[in-house]
Amino acid sequence: MFSARVARLVVGKLVYAVSCLLACIVIVVSGYAHELVGLTTKISNGVSIGGSPSIGAMNVLVMGLESRDNFDGQPLDHHLQFALNIGSGGSHDTNTLILVHIFAGGQRAVGFSIPRDSVVNYPQTFDVNGIEIPSGKINEAYAWAYDVSEQQTSTTSMSSAERAHLANEAGELAEVKTVEEFTGVTINHFVESNLIGFYSLAGEFGGIEVCIKPAPAQAGFAAGANLTDYDPQTGTDNSGFSAYTNGYNKAKSGTQYLHLSAAQSLAYIRSRDTLPRVDIGRTARQQAAIDYVIYELKHGNYFSDIGKLDAILGSASSYLVADQNFNLIDFATNMRALTGKNMKLTTLPGTPENNVPEPGFPGGQDIIVVDVPKIQGLVQNAFYPQPAVKQTPGAKTPGTTKQAASIPAASTVTVDVYNGSTASTAPLAGQASAALVALGYKAGAILKASAQSQAVTAGTQVFYGAGASANAAKIAKDFGTTARALTSLAADHVEVLLGSTVTQVPAGLASSSTSTASTQSTGARVIGAQAAASQAAASSAVTLAGTPSGSNGDSTAVAANAPYGIPCVY
């Protein structure tokens, strides 16, 4: 268990989970809802994370496990392990994480791929074989919780399947809470897939199509090193992927389209070490694979041929798990307008660092340092965007006075919100932040009160840094208090510390926000040094099943004759 933390491989199963969800949607729309009844019961076998409905706006976390076991704790067949070049053992890390917000009405969605090496504080300290693990890579929260559960049940009379079920539930809950704390939003539902899921799906398709191009020379790697997964620096090849054995013409070079077998399809999205920016490059491949899979589901008659649907979904419960409250039929009925072309994925930014000590590991680790307040702002703005304010030409803004004209624009002020409320039903920081953003202020940190320096009082307090006094006074008035200067605050920053007795956002302020989905402040903090602003080179955006809507770092392009609109990546 614990030793599995040391030697880990990278696997992406997001494609399978997303594809199954989209398949469920189309089954309902096509009139085959009865085919989902038994499947829903089997798949919704994960831990309960609340009573969120499966209709309306929601946040869904998709997880892909590295485990070489199925959900009953049974190892994969050794012949399959050899064929897929995956070996045995492995940990229960979630090497693929994507958080998706589906807007009310189910007509569009936006999501963030979370790099697996992002270092965060865990909501709990894991005690694994006497070693305390308070922080680490975000993808390891599942594995540490899994290991702790296995330790706790090791001397019981439970069957291996029962122990594995409890361990997976512990991992699911720990990963959900960790991502909530990291992003500052509540997760309503989750879906997870294990290793074999994508391989099975690719097998049903007879493989997948990809567009690959040689990467430029980078530190330690010659140009085109990404065309295989062999790392000359370590002498290792984790996935067995090779563009050359899949028909890549070395003499011709340049960008080429390849058809990959099921095994090589899995190897393609598992490759990591030779790709530019490592995890960021791997995420680009996964997003490109999703483009193809969604195209194939729609154009390969899978939604009109019940036999093909049975082949894809019939064994899904072996590879796919959702939380107990996720009703796929309700979800699919409501999401009928959601298709690949209006689901946008973006990779969260961070700064890579090498050979960094990390609790629970014998040697230095490659990590990604993240700026949590900035990331929370990115997620908040994407999931709960500020509505456009329409102004009638020539109309005078109500309440405009000579004094108000001297107040700096709200857009120049960043507001951090801290939740000091003791009410168990008050996830207020995210709600208050959304309301302030709707008024034009910049989204700042969304954290617990313990993450700031001031003592919590019964009522809300408002503090300000240089240049923000006038705006702070306006904000304080909304909360029924007065603003105070705080020398430790940065210039043009306002801090709202919600009081211990506060149970809701003030009515006047709440009415400024049109967001219908509540957000959760779970106390994420910055780990390590502050990351560089935005890291545009580390961000990627791809519109599924269509032409990419943005730049996927330095690796995405779409050729004019690209089949299926799949992006060409390193």
Protein Blocks (a to p, Z undefined) as FASTA:
>chain_A
ZZmmmpccdddfklmmmmmmmmmmmmmmnopmmmmmmmmmmmmmcccebjcdfedjdddd
ddddfbfbdfkopacdfklmmmnonoggjidbdfbccdddddehilaccdddddfklccd
dfbdcdeehiacfbdcfklmmmmmmmmmmmmmmmmcbdfklmmmmmmmmmmmmmmmmmmm
mnopacfbdcdddfklmmmmmmmnopaadddddddddehiaehklmpccdfknopafkop
afklnopafklgpaddddddfklmmmmmmgmklpghilmmmmmmmmmmmmmmmmmmmmno
pmmmmklmmmmmmmmmmmgccdfklcfklmmmmmmmpcfklcccddddddddehiacehi
abdcddddddfklmmmmmmmmmmccddddddehiacehiafklmmpccfklpccddddfb
fbfklcfklmmmmmmmmnopacdddddfklpmbdcdfbdcddddehilmmmmmmmmmnop
acdddfkbcehiacddddfkbcbdcfklmmmpccfbdcddehiacehjaddehilmlgcc
ddehiacfbdehjlbccdfklghhiacdZZ
